[in-house]
Structure formats: C-alpha cells, structure tokens
Amino acid sequence: MLHPFHLVEPSPWPILSSISLFIFTLGSVTQWHGYSSSILLVIGLISLLTTMILWWRDTIRESTFQGYHTKRVQKGINIGFSLFIISEVFFFLSIFWAFFHSSLAPSVQIGSVWPPNGLEALNPWEVPLANTLILLSSGASLTWCHHNLIARQSKLILPLIITLFLAILFTCLQGFEYFYSSFNFFDGIFGSCFFFATGFHGLHVIIGTSFLFVGLFRLLSGHFSNTHHIGFESAIIYWHFVDVVWLFLFIFVYWWGC
C-alpha cells in the first residue's frame, strides 16, 4: 500500500550510539575524578563519532538518493527539530535562572555584591563585543546563503564559507578570552555561572559549526534543491538559535553582570 511515510529498516546505530555514549560518559567522569587514564574517554569519543558519521551517512542516503523523505516526512522532521530547539531553550533558561538567582541577591559569603569583591570581571566592550559582531555577521551571511538556495541563485558556497570562517574565528577568540581571564571555573559562584553559561554556548557553536561543515559538503555534492534541503535548513535554524542565545549572554552575563 502506497503511503507518504518512511518506515525505517532495522539499524544497529541507535544501540551502538547508546553504548558509545555510555562509554564516553563513564570515561569522562572517571577522568575528571582521577580514577582512570584517558583511554576509556578516547575510545568512547572515537566510537561515538564513528557511529554518528555512519548513521548520518545512512540518513543522507535515504533522503537524497532513495527518496524516502517525502513532504510529510520532512514536516515531521521539522516538528521534531523544533521540539529539540525548545528543549535547548529550557536548558539555557535553567542556566540563566542560576545566574540571576546568584547575581540579583548575592549572598553574604561573597560580600553581597556582584561581581564578588576581589574578582576582576571581563570588559564587555573588547573581545565580547567583537564576538557579538562576528556571530551576528555569520548569521547574516548564512541567511544570504539560504536565500540564494531558495531563489535558485548560484552564490551558495561563498556565503557559507564566510559563515564557517566567522564561526571558527568566534571560537578562537573565546578560547583567547578564557586563556587570559583573571578567574576560572573554580572561583566561586561567579566563575561557575560565567564559564558554565559561556562554555555551553561555545560547545553549541562548535556543534553548529560541524553542522554547517556537513551542509557545505552536501552543497558541493549537489544534495540540496530549493525545495528539498531539510538538513541544511535545520543547521540554519540551529545557528540562529545560537545567535539569539549569545545576545542574551552578552547583555546579561557580560554587560549587566560585570
């Protein structure tokens, strides 16, 4: 019977990715607490990345070459990815909750002031402002690429390469900021909130950059059309989400909180 849905075939990747993630988590925890060497962590990371690549390879094959991703399937993927973004919103909401809980009513243990006495906060008008301009520019160049794809125009690769360059530049500047920071993650609640918030955002930037690199490879391989580019569109949505989160981080954590 003909239907617009994709009935997936049995796949080893879900169970293998779960096992790999368990090994990676176990290796991370034991490494952080000094109970083991980094061998378990490396094995888990390599196996997890390998499983992800092979699973995504199968998904690309099903969508691009076998035609299983019909309009109805694409709609379901869009809904699923939207729910994922909502879960990410609540994740960062919990981070901001912790930040405002500590900054709006500082405890007496840190002098009842925010930032705590004796702690030199970062200047928001230096590297943070530059990173804000870089990230907003990357969002603009990515929108340029998306518009050209929908309009069937030829300039697709250049704006995406610009986006990737700006994304890598952002990550490098954030690493520079961390390296020369006068405080670290263990400097009380201020250091914990700052590095937890900006660090997880930096992790999302790295994930989004990888997402866009896959999109670049698929663009070069001719996998996308103006009506069928669900994978690339998901990467674009994810990147704009990262942009919005950074604006809140810059305003509240860097500017208001410092």
Contacts in CASP RR format, 6 or more apart in sequence:
PFRMAT RR
TARGET T0000
AUTHOR 0000-0000-0000
METHOD contacts of the structure
MODEL  1
MLHPFHLVEPSPWPILSSISLFIFTLGSVTQWHGYSSSILLVIGLISLLT
TMILWWRDTIRESTFQGYHTKRVQKGINIGFSLFIISEVFFFLSIFWAFF
HSSLAPSVQIGSVWPPNGLEALNPWEVPLANTLILLSSGASLTWCHHNLI
ARQSKLILPLIITLFLAILFTCLQGFEYFYSSFNFFDGIFGSCFFFATGF
HGLHVIIGTSFLFVGLFRLLSGHFSNTHHIGFESAIIYWHFVDVVWLFLF
IFVYWWGC
4 70 0 8 1.000
4 71 0 8 1.000
4 72 0 8 1.000
4 73 0 8 1.000
5 70 0 8 1.000
5 72 0 8 1.000
5 73 0 8 1.000
6 62 0 8 1.000
6 68 0 8 1.000
6 69 0 8 1.000
6 70 0 8 1.000
6 73 0 8 1.000
8 62 0 8 1.000
11 55 0 8 1.000
11 58 0 8 1.000
13 51 0 8 1.000
13 54 0 8 1.000
13 55 0 8 1.000
13 58 0 8 1.000
16 47 0 8 1.000
16 51 0 8 1.000
17 48 0 8 1.000
17 51 0 8 1.000
17 52 0 8 1.000
17 55 0 8 1.000
19 47 0 8 1.000
20 44 0 8 1.000
20 47 0 8 1.000
20 48 0 8 1.000
20 50 0 8 1.000
20 51 0 8 1.000
21 48 0 8 1.000
23 40 0 8 1.000
23 43 0 8 1.000
23 44 0 8 1.000
23 47 0 8 1.000
23 48 0 8 1.000
24 41 0 8 1.000
24 44 0 8 1.000
24 45 0 8 1.000
24 47 0 8 1.000
24 48 0 8 1.000
26 40 0 8 1.000
27 36 0 8 1.000
27 38 0 8 1.000
27 40 0 8 1.000
27 41 0 8 1.000
27 44 0 8 1.000
28 41 0 8 1.000
30 36 0 8 1.000
30 40 0 8 1.000
30 41 0 8 1.000
31 37 0 8 1.000
31 38 0 8 1.000
31 40 0 8 1.000
31 41 0 8 1.000
56 214 0 8 1.000
60 218 0 8 1.000
60 223 0 8 1.000
62 68 0 8 1.000
62 69 0 8 1.000
63 69 0 8 1.000
63 228 0 8 1.000
63 230 0 8 1.000
63 231 0 8 1.000
64 218 0 8 1.000
64 223 0 8 1.000
69 77 0 8 1.000
69 228 0 8 1.000
69 230 0 8 1.000
74 228 0 8 1.000
74 230 0 8 1.000
77 230 0 8 1.000
77 234 0 8 1.000
78 230 0 8 1.000
78 233 0 8 1.000
78 234 0 8 1.000
81 234 0 8 1.000
81 237 0 8 1.000
82 237 0 8 1.000
85 237 0 8 1.000
85 238 0 8 1.000
85 241 0 8 1.000
88 204 0 8 1.000
88 241 0 8 1.000
89 241 0 8 1.000
91 200 0 8 1.000
92 197 0 8 1.000
92 200 0 8 1.000
92 201 0 8 1.000
92 245 0 8 1.000
92 248 0 8 1.000
95 193 0 8 1.000
95 196 0 8 1.000
95 197 0 8 1.000
95 200 0 8 1.000
96 197 0 8 1.000
96 248 0 8 1.000
96 252 0 8 1.000
98 193 0 8 1.000
98 196 0 8 1.000
99 193 0 8 1.000
99 197 0 8 1.000
99 252 0 8 1.000
99 253 0 8 1.000
100 252 0 8 1.000
102 114 0 8 1.000
102 189 0 8 1.000
102 190 0 8 1.000
102 193 0 8 1.000
103 114 0 8 1.000
103 193 0 8 1.000
103 257 0 8 1.000
106 112 0 8 1.000
106 113 0 8 1.000
106 114 0 8 1.000
106 116 0 8 1.000
107 189 0 8 1.000
110 116 0 8 1.000
110 117 0 8 1.000
110 188 0 8 1.000
110 189 0 8 1.000
110 190 0 8 1.000
111 117 0 8 1.000
114 190 0 8 1.000
114 257 0 8 1.000
115 121 0 8 1.000
115 190 0 8 1.000
115 257 0 8 1.000
115 258 0 8 1.000
116 188 0 8 1.000
116 189 0 8 1.000
116 190 0 8 1.000
119 182 0 8 1.000
119 183 0 8 1.000
119 187 0 8 1.000
119 190 0 8 1.000
120 182 0 8 1.000
120 183 0 8 1.000
121 190 0 8 1.000
121 257 0 8 1.000
121 258 0 8 1.000
122 128 0 8 1.000
122 177 0 8 1.000
122 181 0 8 1.000
122 254 0 8 1.000
122 258 0 8 1.000
123 258 0 8 1.000
124 250 0 8 1.000
124 254 0 8 1.000
124 255 0 8 1.000
124 258 0 8 1.000
127 173 0 8 1.000
127 174 0 8 1.000
127 176 0 8 1.000
127 177 0 8 1.000
128 177 0 8 1.000
128 250 0 8 1.000
128 254 0 8 1.000
128 255 0 8 1.000
129 250 0 8 1.000
130 173 0 8 1.000
131 170 0 8 1.000
131 173 0 8 1.000
131 174 0 8 1.000
131 177 0 8 1.000
131 246 0 8 1.000
131 250 0 8 1.000
132 246 0 8 1.000
132 247 0 8 1.000
132 250 0 8 1.000
134 166 0 8 1.000
134 169 0 8 1.000
134 170 0 8 1.000
134 173 0 8 1.000
135 166 0 8 1.000
135 170 0 8 1.000
135 205 0 8 1.000
135 242 0 8 1.000
135 243 0 8 1.000
135 246 0 8 1.000
136 243 0 8 1.000
137 166 0 8 1.000
138 162 0 8 1.000
138 163 0 8 1.000
138 166 0 8 1.000
138 167 0 8 1.000
138 170 0 8 1.000
138 239 0 8 1.000
138 243 0 8 1.000
139 163 0 8 1.000
139 239 0 8 1.000
139 240 0 8 1.000
139 243 0 8 1.000
141 159 0 8 1.000
141 160 0 8 1.000
141 162 0 8 1.000
141 163 0 8 1.000
141 166 0 8 1.000
142 159 0 8 1.000
142 160 0 8 1.000
142 163 0 8 1.000
142 212 0 8 1.000
142 236 0 8 1.000
142 239 0 8 1.000
142 240 0 8 1.000
143 236 0 8 1.000
144 155 0 8 1.000
144 159 0 8 1.000
145 155 0 8 1.000
145 156 0 8 1.000
145 159 0 8 1.000
145 160 0 8 1.000
145 163 0 8 1.000
146 232 0 8 1.000
146 233 0 8 1.000
146 236 0 8 1.000
147 153 0 8 1.000
148 154 0 8 1.000
148 155 0 8 1.000
148 156 0 8 1.000
148 159 0 8 1.000
149 156 0 8 1.000
149 224 0 8 1.000
149 226 0 8 1.000
149 229 0 8 1.000
149 232 0 8 1.000
150 226 0 8 1.000
151 226 0 8 1.000
152 226 0 8 1.000
156 219 0 8 1.000
157 216 0 8 1.000
157 219 0 8 1.000
157 220 0 8 1.000
160 212 0 8 1.000
160 215 0 8 1.000
160 216 0 8 1.000
160 219 0 8 1.000
161 216 0 8 1.000
163 212 0 8 1.000
163 239 0 8 1.000
164 209 0 8 1.000
164 212 0 8 1.000
164 213 0 8 1.000
164 216 0 8 1.000
167 205 0 8 1.000
167 208 0 8 1.000
167 209 0 8 1.000
167 212 0 8 1.000
168 209 0 8 1.000
170 205 0 8 1.000
171 202 0 8 1.000
171 205 0 8 1.000
171 206 0 8 1.000
171 209 0 8 1.000
174 198 0 8 1.000
174 199 0 8 1.000
174 202 0 8 1.000
174 205 0 8 1.000
178 195 0 8 1.000
183 190 0 8 1.000
183 191 0 8 1.000
183 194 0 8 1.000
184 191 0 8 1.000
184 195 0 8 1.000
185 191 0 8 1.000
185 192 0 8 1.000
185 195 0 8 1.000
185 196 0 8 1.000
186 192 0 8 1.000
193 253 0 8 1.000
194 253 0 8 1.000
197 249 0 8 1.000
197 253 0 8 1.000
198 249 0 8 1.000
198 253 0 8 1.000
201 242 0 8 1.000
201 245 0 8 1.000
201 246 0 8 1.000
201 249 0 8 1.000
204 238 0 8 1.000
204 242 0 8 1.000
204 245 0 8 1.000
205 242 0 8 1.000
207 238 0 8 1.000
208 235 0 8 1.000
208 238 0 8 1.000
208 239 0 8 1.000
208 242 0 8 1.000
211 234 0 8 1.000
211 235 0 8 1.000
211 238 0 8 1.000
211 239 0 8 1.000
212 235 0 8 1.000
212 239 0 8 1.000
214 235 0 8 1.000
215 224 0 8 1.000
215 231 0 8 1.000
215 232 0 8 1.000
215 235 0 8 1.000
218 224 0 8 1.000
218 231 0 8 1.000
218 232 0 8 1.000
219 232 0 8 1.000
224 232 0 8 1.000
END
